């Protein structure tokens, strides 16, 4: 795809993301008006800016980060069915969070979760390190194994803890977007946006690596370094947003997949569009989760799984046929 | 390009036992030999993709592993036996990837597009430039991959069985193209199983046997009944026609 078409596609995706971020805060258990919210009329103003907008912003950051890291993992593992969680990052994050909940460190859940993700990442990368190269196959197997070990540990902890905490664990594991402070959002954005921007700038490398390691090496890509930074960047994004939102499935799978069908595989377009539309997608799913059973809520991870699961099965079947 | 006493193998299983070869610009060298003789390993070493080997492989007197990857890729292009891409890149995008070593921005320049167009014209691939690479036939893919290597405007072109999936017309046209590239000063080194194609087009034929050089020279001298019997363990008759050697089996 050449530059003008790329710019057009990215602009369209940005417009959709912007639209979603304005519309999503309007949805919820009480009806509010956008005009009144901006005129500072109570309670429209408070509901829009204090209750809903921070939550929508968290959904945008989370969805964008998950979709962008999904693209990265699919290219680096050369598998369109890979997800941000394939390496076990989310199960590490979950084990961290569950440990914190189990021992009553309510304030430290996100930190424990992020540390869990880091530990799993280091373990999987060390496992897959074969001399001078990193084997995608060993990474996949390592991820699957670590997933099941973490899951076993989570079940163990859930069994020994109190009923109330066990419920909190289940709730966390469903994945949901909660209200956060603007200061937390700012810190999160300051961590996510530069890393995402870095992955955009390296888009050529992901193109070449998606076609194969030798292919990339014979076209000047320092393969080992590029793959390592790719895995680190993708895992950082995934670990960080998972620490705040829990494991939200399928965003990192179906958004990149749909966009590859529409726009092709060029990462210079695919990555920014996935970030923007992943953001819009999760913000809208979260709006649905707030309104479907209002005033009750369904965790957004349930919504994305209900949409994503069938899509994934279709993808699997299509691949089995080809 | 020079090779000095190259030894290499896979996890304690030696494949190459001391290969020494000198290549000069303008040569079209074909490398042939039975399965497992070490042809592809040798080519990988030349391409800088097999770092764990003994001996020295150098370009312009500088050992290949010491070349910065990007700079090396502006001189040496490699066409693997087959390329599998699981993502929806178009043929043109695959060819444009050959311009990556020359990139100075996020997007290709007009000069890059022009180089890709020329490479696609040479390989007769312009007709399906906009098609998904995955939907192409084996032979079409092979030509697109060759175009991608040509887009690198290399001084050295390394090919692993470049004509395996090609029909007769494209076999001849690709080998004619390779001979033409060599005559314009490019060093072309191709691994092949087709000794008659090598005999017809290459300026030099190297026979590898069990990791050693069994014969090396102009194809007309290398293709003898004794050499074929010794290297391939197969009887064949050699006919001379128009100053070339032709192999007839069976």
HADDOCK unambig.tbl for C-alpha pairs under 7 A between the chains (distance, minus, plus):
assign (segid A and resid 3 and name CA) (segid B and resid 107 and name CA) 6.44 0.50 0.50
assign (segid A and resid 201 and name CA) (segid B and resid 106 and name CA) 6.91 0.50 0.50
assign (segid A and resid 208 and name CA) (segid B and resid 97 and name CA) 6.84 0.50 0.50
assign (segid A and resid 211 and name CA) (segid B and resid 85 and name CA) 5.08 0.50 0.50
assign (segid A and resid 214 and name CA) (segid B and resid 49 and name CA) 6.98 0.50 0.50
assign (segid A and resid 218 and name CA) (segid B and resid 73 and name CA) 5.85 0.50 0.50
assign (segid A and resid 218 and name CA) (segid B and resid 77 and name CA) 6.58 0.50 0.50
assign (segid A and resid 218 and name CA) (segid B and resid 78 and name CA) 6.44 0.50 0.50
assign (segid A and resid 219 and name CA) (segid B and resid 70 and name CA) 6.86 0.50 0.50
assign (segid A and resid 219 and name CA) (segid B and resid 73 and name CA) 5.23 0.50 0.50
assign (segid A and resid 219 and name CA) (segid B and resid 98 and name CA) 6.43 0.50 0.50
assign (segid A and resid 219 and name CA) (segid B and resid 100 and name CA) 6.22 0.50 0.50
assign (segid A and resid 219 and name CA) (segid B and resid 101 and name CA) 5.74 0.50 0.50
assign (segid A and resid 220 and name CA) (segid B and resid 69 and name CA) 4.62 0.50 0.50
assign (segid A and resid 220 and name CA) (segid B and resid 70 and name CA) 3.85 0.50 0.50
assign (segid A and resid 220 and name CA) (segid B and resid 73 and name CA) 5.23 0.50 0.50
assign (segid A and resid 220 and name CA) (segid B and resid 101 and name CA) 5.50 0.50 0.50
assign (segid A and resid 221 and name CA) (segid B and resid 69 and name CA) 6.70 0.50 0.50
assign (segid A and resid 221 and name CA) (segid B and resid 70 and name CA) 6.79 0.50 0.50
assign (segid A and resid 222 and name CA) (segid B and resid 69 and name CA) 6.64 0.50 0.50
assign (segid A and resid 264 and name CA) (segid B and resid 88 and name CA) 5.33 0.50 0.50
assign (segid A and resid 264 and name CA) (segid B and resid 89 and name CA) 6.15 0.50 0.50
assign (segid A and resid 265 and name CA) (segid B and resid 87 and name CA) 5.89 0.50 0.50
assign (segid A and resid 265 and name CA) (segid B and resid 88 and name CA) 5.20 0.50 0.50
assign (segid A and resid 265 and name CA) (segid B and resid 89 and name CA) 5.38 0.50 0.50
assign (segid A and resid 266 and name CA) (segid B and resid 89 and name CA) 6.86 0.50 0.50
